[in-house]
Amino acid sequence: GAGVSQSPSNKVTEKGKDVELRCDPISGHTALYWYRQRLGQGLEFLIYFQGNSAPDKSGLPSDRFSAERTGESVSTLTIQRTQQEDSAVYLCASSLGAGISPLNTEAFFGQGTRLTVV
Amino acid sequence: AQSVTQLDSQVPVFEEAPVELRCNYSSSVSVYLFWYVQYPNQGLQLLLKYLSGSTLVKGINGFEAEFNKSQTSFHLRKPSVHISDTAEYFCAVRRRVNTGFQKLVFGTGTRLLVSP
């Protein structure tokens, strides 16, 4: 696609429910990143994919969070048993690759999914 | 661990005045540096990036930044701001390793408020 697409754009869920957030990266981009942005705060790294594997998942805050990527394309971030502190904007980004070429350095961001846990 | 510090959480400025948004990073190893802008209710957009070469980098919308290795800084500047520059600005760093790049690490952001 023309840009990184995230769905839904907004999600309100009840505490304890599971949610699934989707990211469609730019076609041909092999690297994909998930970040969390809490209100008034910076971007917090969650997980990074190169192809379908996740070399760095160090930012996932708990075992309630998981992510997968299939076909070197779409990725889903799943949050189980949501808590109020999970309320945030979840941003996805993709880049051409993760190798040392300067072409791989720029990450393109989607508009995010605003998650509200009530 | 790599970290990025943006000391100013908010910078108010009048229209047509110059502005500098400060960014310092922790690592002295090979890094790539970025500034992203986030307009209200929108995603992040790349303003400019430093990969190598000239330490003065020019970006979109009249912004520029200077890489200073000795001070580990990458401050963003604009000589004359517009109302439309009101947004959140994020500095980010990516450390280069032999196998590629580590993840982008972001600062906490600086909100630029431009008033008439």
Interface residues (C-beta under 8 A of the other chain):
Chain A: V4 Y33 Y35 Q41 G42 L43 F45 Y48 D56 G59 L91 A93 G97 A98 G99 I100 P102 N104 T105 E106 A107 F108 F109 G110 Q111 G112
Chain B: Q6 Y32 F34 Y36 Q42 G43 L44 Q45 L46 K49 L51 S52 F90 A92 R94 R96 N98 T99 G100 F101 Q102 K103 L104 V105 F106 G107 T108 G109
